[in-house]
């Protein structure tokens, strides 16, 4: 007897999820609510609470890059200074 060849694992997984989503009733409503919440969190709230600081305060990419580099290096050097002071160990 020859055994029927089974499809590859990714194909079986894809079919499993497609069939599950096709037969869903309450789940569709829940997915709509989830997508609406994600849109509100990342779309709407970003406009009000996360303004584009670099674009509003600097006119060129070079100025933005210099500012970011300065902030990153200043933070790193202040962290190592803080570690020296708290532990007392020379670095």
OpenMM code with the backbone's topology and positions (N, CA, C; nanometers):
from openmm import Vec3, app, unit

residues = "UNK UNK UNK UNK UNK UNK UNK UNK UNK UNK UNK UNK UNK UNK UNK UNK UNK UNK UNK UNK UNK UNK UNK UNK UNK UNK UNK UNK UNK UNK UNK UNK UNK UNK UNK UNK UNK UNK UNK UNK UNK UNK UNK UNK UNK UNK UNK UNK UNK UNK UNK UNK UNK UNK UNK UNK UNK UNK UNK UNK UNK UNK UNK UNK UNK UNK UNK UNK UNK UNK UNK UNK UNK UNK UNK UNK UNK UNK UNK UNK UNK UNK UNK UNK UNK UNK UNK UNK UNK UNK UNK".split()
positions = [
    Vec3(0.0825, -0.1187, 0.0000),
    Vec3(0.0000, 0.0000, 0.0000),
    Vec3(0.0863, 0.1241, 0.0000),
    Vec3(0.0457, 0.2160, -0.0781),
    Vec3(0.1207, 0.3407, -0.0878),
    Vec3(0.0522, 0.4466, -0.0022),
    Vec3(0.1301, 0.5097, 0.0834),
    Vec3(0.0736, 0.6112, 0.1723),
    Vec3(0.0645, 0.7444, 0.0976),
    Vec3(-0.0478, 0.8145, 0.1159),
    Vec3(-0.0660, 0.9442, 0.0505),
    Vec3(0.0353, 1.0433, 0.1079),
    Vec3(0.0927, 1.1201, 0.0202),
    Vec3(0.1950, 1.2153, 0.0634),
    Vec3(0.1280, 1.3356, 0.1293),
    Vec3(0.1731, 1.3691, 0.2495),
    Vec3(0.1181, 1.4825, 0.3235),
    Vec3(0.1857, 1.6106, 0.2755),
    Vec3(0.1106, 1.7212, 0.2740),
    Vec3(0.1712, 1.8490, 0.2346),
    Vec3(0.2780, 1.8914, 0.3361),
    Vec3(0.3609, 1.9825, 0.2962),
    Vec3(0.4667, 2.0315, 0.3832),
    Vec3(0.4088, 2.1001, 0.5062),
    Vec3(0.4873, 2.1054, 0.6121),
    Vec3(0.4421, 2.1610, 0.7395),
    Vec3(0.3928, 2.3055, 0.7263),
    Vec3(0.4640, 2.3958, 0.6588),
    Vec3(0.4112, 2.5327, 0.6484),
    Vec3(0.2745, 2.5395, 0.5790),
    Vec3(0.2526, 2.4540, 0.4824),
    Vec3(0.1244, 2.4522, 0.4121),
    Vec3(0.0145, 2.4029, 0.5055),
    Vec3(0.0445, 2.2991, 0.5846),
    Vec3(-0.0546, 2.2494, 0.6806),
    Vec3(-0.0871, 2.3548, 0.7853),
    Vec3(0.0136, 2.4273, 0.8331),
    Vec3(-0.0100, 2.5345, 0.9319),
    Vec3(-0.0962, 2.6432, 0.8709),
    Vec3(-0.0653, 2.6840, 0.7478),
    Vec3(-0.1423, 2.7881, 0.6797),
    Vec3(-0.2890, 2.7459, 0.6650),
    Vec3(-0.3120, 2.6227, 0.6233),
    Vec3(-0.4494, 2.5738, 0.6069),
    Vec3(-0.5228, 2.5687, 0.7408),
    Vec3(-0.4519, 2.5280, 0.8462),
    Vec3(-0.5112, 2.5217, 0.9791),
    Vec3(-0.5633, 2.6589, 1.0216),
    Vec3(-0.4794, 2.7633, 1.0065),
    Vec3(-0.5212, 2.8968, 1.0465),
    Vec3(-0.6284, 2.9538, 0.9536),
    Vec3(-0.6178, 2.9284, 0.8246),
    Vec3(-0.7214, 2.9766, 0.7318),
    Vec3(-0.8572, 2.9163, 0.7657),
    Vec3(-0.8612, 2.7870, 0.7884),
    Vec3(-0.9874, 2.7226, 0.8242),
    Vec3(-1.0408, 2.7754, 0.9565),
    Vec3(-0.9523, 2.7959, 1.0516),
    Vec3(-0.9949, 2.8480, 1.1813),
    Vec3(-1.0543, 2.9869, 1.1708),
    Vec3(-0.9902, 3.0747, 1.0944),
    Vec3(-1.0423, 3.2105, 1.0791),
    Vec3(-1.1710, 3.2117, 0.9966),
    Vec3(-1.1843, 3.1207, 0.9031),
    Vec3(-1.3042, 3.1146, 0.8206),
    Vec3(-1.4266, 3.0748, 0.9031),
    Vec3(-1.4068, 2.9863, 0.9998),
    Vec3(-1.5180, 2.9357, 1.0809),
    Vec3(-1.5459, 3.0210, 1.2041),
    Vec3(-1.4688, 3.1241, 1.2236),
    Vec3(-1.4804, 3.2068, 1.3427),
    Vec3(-1.6061, 3.2938, 1.3388),
    Vec3(-1.6734, 3.3104, 1.4530),
    Vec3(-1.7868, 3.4029, 1.4598),
    Vec3(-1.7574, 3.5125, 1.5610),
    Vec3(-1.7440, 3.4772, 1.6867),
    Vec3(-1.7127, 3.5759, 1.7899),
    Vec3(-1.5716, 3.6310, 1.7706),
    Vec3(-1.4825, 3.5487, 1.7233),
    Vec3(-1.3437, 3.5891, 1.7045),
    Vec3(-1.3269, 3.7048, 1.6071),
    Vec3(-1.4105, 3.7094, 1.5063),
    Vec3(-1.4013, 3.8199, 1.4098),
    Vec3(-1.4297, 3.9536, 1.4773),
    Vec3(-1.5293, 3.9545, 1.5625),
    Vec3(-1.5616, 4.0774, 1.6356),
    Vec3(-1.4463, 4.1155, 1.7278),
    Vec3(-1.3881, 4.0169, 1.7942),
    Vec3(-1.2759, 4.0448, 1.8828),
    Vec3(-1.1559, 4.0970, 1.8057),
    Vec3(-1.1272, 4.0400, 1.6880),
    Vec3(-1.0165, 4.0887, 1.6057),
    Vec3(-1.0418, 4.2319, 1.5596),
    Vec3(-1.1651, 4.2655, 1.5280),
    Vec3(-1.1970, 4.4030, 1.4883),
    Vec3(-1.1702, 4.4985, 1.6039),
    Vec3(-1.2081, 4.4576, 1.7255),
    Vec3(-1.1827, 4.5417, 1.8427),
    Vec3(-1.0330, 4.5571, 1.8656),
    Vec3(-0.9576, 4.4490, 1.8524),
    Vec3(-0.8123, 4.4546, 1.8706),
    Vec3(-0.7496, 4.5488, 1.7689),
    Vec3(-0.7885, 4.5363, 1.6426),
    Vec3(-0.7316, 4.6226, 1.5385),
    Vec3(-0.7695, 4.7689, 1.5599),
    Vec3(-0.8917, 4.7951, 1.6050),
    Vec3(-0.9331, 4.9315, 1.6353),
    Vec3(-0.8500, 4.9901, 1.7496),
    Vec3(-0.8262, 4.9107, 1.8536),
    Vec3(-0.7444, 4.9578, 1.9651),
    Vec3(-0.6014, 4.9855, 1.9214),
    Vec3(-0.5453, 4.8999, 1.8378),
    Vec3(-0.4089, 4.9224, 1.7883),
    Vec3(-0.4021, 5.0495, 1.7039),
    Vec3(-0.5035, 5.0709, 1.6212),
    Vec3(-0.5068, 5.1926, 1.5413),
    Vec3(-0.5113, 5.3162, 1.6307),
    Vec3(-0.5934, 5.3110, 1.7336),
    Vec3(-0.6034, 5.4252, 1.8252),
    Vec3(-0.4712, 5.4463, 1.8982),
    Vec3(-0.4122, 5.3383, 1.9477),
    Vec3(-0.2877, 5.3519, 2.0236),
    Vec3(-0.1739, 5.4063, 1.9383),
    Vec3(-0.1543, 5.3494, 1.8203),
    Vec3(-0.0382, 5.3871, 1.7408),
    Vec3(-0.0659, 5.4981, 1.6407),
    Vec3(-0.1881, 5.5132, 1.5990),
    Vec3(-0.2199, 5.6155, 1.5005),
    Vec3(-0.2594, 5.7475, 1.5621),
    Vec3(-0.3611, 5.7457, 1.6438),
    Vec3(-0.4175, 5.8683, 1.6982),
    Vec3(-0.3318, 5.9246, 1.8110),
    Vec3(-0.2957, 5.8405, 1.9070),
    Vec3(-0.2197, 5.8901, 2.0224),
    Vec3(-0.0806, 5.9404, 1.9825),
    Vec3(-0.0228, 5.8831, 1.8781),
    Vec3(0.1088, 5.9284, 1.8318),
    Vec3(0.1030, 6.0753, 1.7886),
    Vec3(-0.0058, 6.1143, 1.7277),
    Vec3(-0.0195, 6.2528, 1.6827),
    Vec3(-0.0187, 6.3518, 1.7989),
    Vec3(-0.0787, 6.3130, 1.9114),
    Vec3(-0.0928, 6.4050, 2.0232),
    Vec3(0.0212, 6.3976, 2.1240),
    Vec3(0.0735, 6.2794, 2.1494),
    Vec3(0.1710, 6.2640, 2.2570),
    Vec3(0.3147, 6.2468, 2.2105),
    Vec3(0.3364, 6.2184, 2.0843),
    Vec3(0.4717, 6.1965, 2.0347),
    Vec3(0.4991, 6.2830, 1.9121),
    Vec3(0.5155, 6.4124, 1.9327),
    Vec3(0.5442, 6.4985, 1.8176),
    Vec3(0.6831, 6.4681, 1.7612),
    Vec3(0.7043, 6.5055, 1.6378),
    Vec3(0.8326, 6.4825, 1.5722),
    Vec3(0.9310, 6.5895, 1.6191),
    Vec3(0.9993, 6.5634, 1.7293),
    Vec3(1.0886, 6.6581, 1.7938),
    Vec3(1.2020, 6.7016, 1.7017),
    Vec3(1.2639, 6.6061, 1.6340),
    Vec3(1.3796, 6.6389, 1.5501),
    Vec3(1.3399, 6.7232, 1.4295),
    Vec3(1.2276, 6.6932, 1.3690),
    Vec3(1.1850, 6.7687, 1.2507),
    Vec3(1.1451, 6.9113, 1.2861),
    Vec3(1.0888, 6.9322, 1.4050),
    Vec3(1.0447, 7.0664, 1.4421),
    Vec3(1.1580, 7.1528, 1.4944),
    Vec3(1.2625, 7.0927, 1.5498),
    Vec3(1.3697, 7.1715, 1.6110),
    Vec3(1.4953, 7.1850, 1.5259),
    Vec3(1.5087, 7.1053, 1.4230),
    Vec3(1.6289, 7.1100, 1.3394),
    Vec3(1.5879, 7.1132, 1.1930),
    Vec3(1.6642, 7.1868, 1.1135),
    Vec3(1.6244, 7.2046, 0.9741),
    Vec3(1.6927, 7.1078, 0.8775),
    Vec3(1.8040, 7.0472, 0.9167),
    Vec3(1.8732, 6.9577, 0.8234),
    Vec3(1.9016, 6.8229, 0.8902),
    Vec3(1.9272, 6.7243, 0.8062),
    Vec3(1.9591, 6.5915, 0.8574),
    Vec3(2.0902, 6.5929, 0.9348),
    Vec3(2.1825, 6.6738, 0.8927),
    Vec3(2.3119, 6.6821, 0.9614),
    Vec3(2.2939, 6.7336, 1.1046),
    Vec3(2.2114, 6.8351, 1.1223),
    Vec3(2.1848, 6.8878, 1.2563),
    Vec3(2.1162, 6.7835, 1.3437),
    Vec3(2.0223, 6.7108, 1.2848),
    Vec3(1.9523, 6.6057, 1.3594),
    Vec3(2.0498, 6.4964, 1.4027),
    Vec3(2.1363, 6.4552, 1.3103),
    Vec3(2.2336, 6.3506, 1.3415),
    Vec3(2.3302, 6.3964, 1.4495),
    Vec3(2.3762, 6.5200, 1.4429),
    Vec3(2.4659, 6.5725, 1.5458),
    Vec3(2.3990, 6.5742, 1.6823),
    Vec3(2.2733, 6.6153, 1.6855),
    Vec3(2.2000, 6.6204, 1.8124),
    Vec3(2.1844, 6.4805, 1.8720),
    Vec3(2.1458, 6.3842, 1.7889),
    Vec3(2.1265, 6.2474, 1.8375),
    Vec3(2.2588, 6.1901, 1.8870),
    Vec3(2.3659, 6.2110, 1.8124),
    Vec3(2.4973, 6.1622, 1.8540),
    Vec3(2.5395, 6.2251, 1.9867),
    Vec3(2.5161, 6.3548, 2.0002),
    Vec3(2.5503, 6.4244, 2.1245),
    Vec3(2.4714, 6.3674, 2.2418),
    Vec3(2.3433, 6.3444, 2.2227),
    Vec3(2.2604, 6.2908, 2.3303),
    Vec3(2.3019, 6.1485, 2.3685),
    Vec3(2.3358, 6.0684, 2.2699),
    Vec3(2.3756, 5.9308, 2.2978),
    Vec3(2.5095, 5.9246, 2.3692),
    Vec3(2.6053, 6.0032, 2.3246),
    Vec3(2.7372, 5.9984, 2.3865),
    Vec3(2.7357, 6.0649, 2.5230),
    Vec3(2.6563, 6.1690, 2.5398),
    Vec3(2.6462, 6.2342, 2.6701),
    Vec3(2.5835, 6.1392, 2.7706),
    Vec3(2.4838, 6.0678, 2.7318),
    Vec3(2.4186, 5.9734, 2.8222),
    Vec3(2.5136, 5.8611, 2.8609),
    Vec3(2.5884, 5.8109, 2.7656),
    Vec3(2.6806, 5.7019, 2.7943),
    Vec3(2.7927, 5.7489, 2.8868),
    Vec3(2.8461, 5.8663, 2.8655),
    Vec3(2.9547, 5.9132, 2.9507),
    Vec3(2.9044, 5.9471, 3.0900),
    Vec3(2.7822, 5.9991, 3.1033),
    Vec3(2.7296, 6.0293, 3.2361),
    Vec3(2.6969, 5.9009, 3.3116),
    Vec3(2.6600, 5.7951, 3.2399),
    Vec3(2.6329, 5.6674, 3.3060),
    Vec3(2.7610, 5.6072, 3.3618),
    Vec3(2.8700, 5.6140, 3.2884),
    Vec3(2.9952, 5.5575, 3.3385),
    Vec3(3.0489, 5.6405, 3.4537),
    Vec3(3.0285, 5.7715, 3.4503),
    Vec3(3.0700, 5.8558, 3.5623),
    Vec3(2.9894, 5.8205, 3.6852),
    Vec3(2.8612, 5.7980, 3.6683),
    Vec3(2.7747, 5.7616, 3.7802),
    Vec3(2.8180, 5.6272, 3.8390),
    Vec3(2.8557, 5.5316, 3.7547),
    Vec3(2.9000, 5.4026, 3.8032),
    Vec3(3.0288, 5.4161, 3.8836),
    Vec3(3.1209, 5.4998, 3.8383),
    Vec3(3.2462, 5.5199, 3.9114),
    Vec3(3.2184, 5.5750, 4.0505),
    Vec3(3.1266, 5.6709, 4.0589),
    Vec3(3.0981, 5.7347, 4.1866),
    Vec3(3.0281, 5.6396, 4.2837),
    Vec3(2.9381, 5.5536, 4.2326),
    Vec3(2.8615, 5.4685, 4.3234),
    Vec3(2.9394, 5.3468, 4.3682),
    Vec3(3.0172, 5.2866, 4.2809),
    Vec3(3.0907, 5.1650, 4.3166),
    Vec3(3.2269, 5.1957, 4.3749),
    Vec3(3.2862, 5.3027, 4.3354),
    Vec3(3.4197, 5.3345, 4.3825),
    Vec3(3.5271, 5.2560, 4.3100),
    Vec3(3.4877, 5.1786, 4.2095),
    Vec3(3.5854, 5.0998, 4.1343),
    Vec3(3.6392, 5.1807, 4.0189),
    Vec3(3.7691, 5.1826, 3.9977),
    Vec3(3.8218, 5.2513, 3.8790),
    Vec3(3.7903, 5.1719, 3.7537),
    Vec3(3.7517, 5.2399, 3.6509),
    Vec3(3.7208, 5.1717, 3.5249),
    Vec3(3.8390, 5.1740, 3.4334),
] * unit.nanometer
topology = app.Topology()
chain = topology.addChain("A")
for resn in residues:
    res = topology.addResidue(resn, chain)
    for name in ("N", "CA", "C"):
        topology.addAtom(name, app.Element.getBySymbol(name[0]), res)
